[in-house]
């Protein structure tokens, strides 16, 4: 596993100045940003190279932006991705716990499906429905 650190500008990954280093054993391997409100760097972990790191980083930034737009609508300009997340989150909030659990097993076919699943997971986490 390689740890990649990428620069960010306006919630978009910049391929220039990409750095990589071996990941420390036992360290966190989920994507992270240095500041959710105005990220300047994102760190991702992958075994499949720089191109995969760029895709993972951009997907994570899209999720961070969508969450920010949902929780604080006046803080950022809304995008189509934000709308997909907000609609999925609103829908997930109307489902019963059993329906949310069933939906959590659906297969992802697109980036929009992944955003919908993230919205579902956010709702389930807030309601304490995720297994520890």
QUIGIBEL-V443344 format. One record per backbone hydrogen bond with DSSP energy under -0.5 kcal/mol. NH is the residue of the N-H (numbers start at 1). CO is the residue of the C=O. If there is no record, write none. Layout:
NH	CO
NH	CO
This chain:
2	46
3	21
4	2
4	44
5	19
6	42
7	14
7	16
8	40
9	12
12	9
14	7
15	13
18	15
19	5
21	3
23	1
27	24
32	43
34	41
38	35
42	6
43	32
44	4
46	2
53	49
54	50
55	51
56	52
57	53
58	54
59	55
60	56
61	57
62	58
63	59
64	60
65	61
66	62
67	63
68	64
69	65
70	66
71	67
72	68
75	72
83	79
84	80
85	81
86	82
87	83
88	84
89	85
90	86
91	87
92	88
93	89
94	90
94	91
95	91
95	92
100	96
101	97
102	98
103	99
104	100
105	102
106	103
114	110
115	111
116	112
117	113
118	114
119	115
120	116
121	117
122	118
123	119
124	120
125	121
126	122
127	123
128	125
129	124
130	124
